[in-house]
Amino acid sequence: MEGKILVTYQVLCDSDTNIEFTLKELLENEKTSKAIKSEFAKGVRNIDLDSNETDVKLYIKTSKEKQTLEVEKDDFADLLELAESDATSKKLFKKDCSRIELIDIETI
């Protein structure tokens, strides 16, 4: 096969945060609802927070820098190994950061 593949990846660490919760859970939290009410409804009493969407998911994730790598299409089967080698050559691996997550694979 001729052509190239553009691989986007990020390095994962053991201390990364990845929390998922719903909008309903957020609005039911006493501290959060108090903060929202004091910010958007100052001086107003006897109010409720509600949403018309019940299954909206919210995420708290560790912000990561995305890395890119360009490889030949023939090397498709070895993308993960090539990304790991690229991260090693860029000295991105540290004590607790030794895994790779492939984010996007695009043919160019």
C-alpha positions as CSV (number, residue, x, y, z in Angstrom):
1,M,0.0,0.0,0.0
2,E,1.2,3.5,-0.8
3,G,0.5,6.5,1.4
4,K,0.9,7.5,5.0
5,I,-1.1,7.4,8.2
6,L,-1.2,10.3,10.7
7,V,-1.5,8.9,14.2
8,T,-2.6,11.0,17.2
9,Y,-1.8,9.7,20.6
10,Q,-1.4,10.7,24.2
11,V,0.6,9.4,27.1
12,L,-1.4,8.0,30.1
13,C,-0.3,8.3,33.7
14,D,-1.4,6.3,36.8
15,S,-2.5,9.5,38.5
16,D,-4.8,10.6,35.6
17,T,-8.4,11.6,36.6
18,N,-11.3,10.3,34.6
19,I,-14.7,10.9,36.4
20,E,-18.1,10.6,34.7
21,F,-21.4,11.8,36.2
22,T,-24.8,13.0,35.0
23,L,-26.2,16.5,35.1
24,K,-28.9,15.3,37.4
25,E,-26.2,14.2,39.9
26,L,-24.5,17.6,39.7
27,L,-27.7,19.5,40.3
28,E,-28.7,17.3,43.3
29,N,-25.3,18.0,45.0
30,E,-26.0,20.5,47.8
31,K,-22.7,22.4,47.4
32,T,-23.0,22.7,43.7
33,S,-26.6,23.8,43.7
34,K,-25.8,26.4,46.4
35,A,-22.9,27.8,44.3
36,I,-25.1,27.9,41.1
37,K,-28.0,29.6,43.0
38,S,-25.7,32.2,44.6
39,E,-24.0,33.0,41.2
40,F,-27.1,33.1,39.0
41,A,-30.0,34.0,41.3
42,K,-28.5,36.4,43.9
43,G,-31.0,37.4,46.5
44,V,-33.8,35.1,45.2
45,R,-35.3,32.6,47.6
46,N,-37.3,29.4,47.3
47,I,-35.9,28.3,43.9
48,D,-35.2,24.9,42.5
49,L,-32.6,23.7,39.9
50,D,-33.9,21.5,37.2
51,S,-33.0,20.4,33.7
52,N,-35.1,19.1,30.8
53,E,-32.3,16.7,29.8
54,T,-31.9,13.7,32.2
55,D,-29.0,11.8,30.7
56,V,-26.5,14.5,29.9
57,K,-23.0,13.2,30.9
58,L,-20.3,15.4,32.3
59,Y,-16.6,14.4,32.5
60,I,-13.7,15.5,34.6
61,K,-10.5,14.4,32.8
62,T,-6.8,15.2,33.1
63,S,-5.8,17.6,30.3
64,K,-3.3,15.9,28.1
65,E,-1.1,17.1,25.3
66,K,-1.7,15.2,22.1
67,Q,1.2,13.9,20.0
68,T,1.3,13.1,16.3
69,L,3.3,10.6,14.4
70,E,3.4,10.0,10.6
71,V,4.0,6.4,9.4
72,E,3.7,4.4,6.2
73,K,0.4,2.6,5.6
74,D,2.3,-0.7,5.5
75,D,3.0,-0.2,9.2
76,F,-0.7,-0.2,10.3
77,A,-0.4,-3.3,12.3
78,D,2.5,-1.8,14.4
79,L,0.9,1.6,15.1
80,L,0.9,1.1,18.9
81,E,4.5,0.0,19.0
82,L,5.5,2.8,16.8
83,A,3.7,5.3,19.0
84,E,5.4,3.9,22.0
85,S,8.8,4.2,20.3
86,D,8.0,7.8,19.3
87,A,7.0,8.6,22.9
88,T,10.2,7.0,24.1
89,S,12.3,9.0,21.6
90,K,10.6,12.3,22.7
91,K,11.2,11.3,26.4
92,L,7.5,11.5,27.2
93,F,7.5,8.4,29.5
94,K,8.1,9.2,33.1
95,K,7.9,7.2,36.4
96,D,4.1,6.8,36.5
97,C,3.4,7.7,32.8
98,S,4.2,4.6,30.7
99,R,1.1,3.8,28.6
100,I,-0.1,5.1,25.3
101,E,-3.7,5.8,24.1
102,L,-4.3,6.0,20.4
103,I,-6.8,8.9,19.8
104,D,-7.1,9.2,16.0
105,I,-5.8,7.3,13.0
106,E,-6.1,9.3,9.7
107,T,-4.9,8.4,6.2
108,I,-3.2,11.1,4.3
